[in-house]
């Protein structure tokens, strides 16, 4: 058995609601939550008051909606 097969892949930290609000330019929490549900923004519902956002899914969602070329 090789040593790498027993090591779990690193877990990426999910983004918080405040972090994603800053990324998307939202300042009003209620409007942001409407946006999340209306637009199908990727999120994980931990409980009724706590949402977490997988960073890869958030970046993919933003990339699909980017118009024109963006330098990285």
ChimeraX attribute file (.defattr): number of C-alpha atoms within 10 A of each C-alpha:
attribute: neighborCount
match mode: 1-to-1
recipient: residues
	/A:1	5
	/A:2	6
	/A:3	6
	/A:4	8
	/A:5	8
	/A:6	8
	/A:7	8
	/A:8	7
	/A:9	8
	/A:10	6
	/A:11	6
	/A:12	9
	/A:13	10
	/A:14	16
	/A:15	17
	/A:16	15
	/A:17	17
	/A:18	14
	/A:19	13
	/A:20	16
	/A:21	16
	/A:22	10
	/A:23	12
	/A:24	11
	/A:25	10
	/A:26	15
	/A:27	11
	/A:28	9
	/A:29	12
	/A:30	10
	/A:31	10
	/A:32	18
	/A:33	16
	/A:34	11
	/A:35	13
	/A:36	13
	/A:37	11
	/A:38	9
	/A:39	9
	/A:40	10
	/A:41	15
	/A:42	19
	/A:43	19
	/A:44	12
	/A:45	11
	/A:46	9
	/A:47	8
	/A:48	6
	/A:49	6
	/A:50	10
	/A:51	16
	/A:52	19
	/A:53	19
	/A:54	15
	/A:55	17
	/A:56	13
	/A:57	13
	/A:58	17
	/A:59	12
	/A:60	12
	/A:61	14
	/A:62	13
	/A:63	11
	/A:64	8
	/A:65	8
	/A:66	10
	/A:67	7
	/A:68	5
	/A:69	6
	/A:70	7
	/A:71	3
	/A:72	3
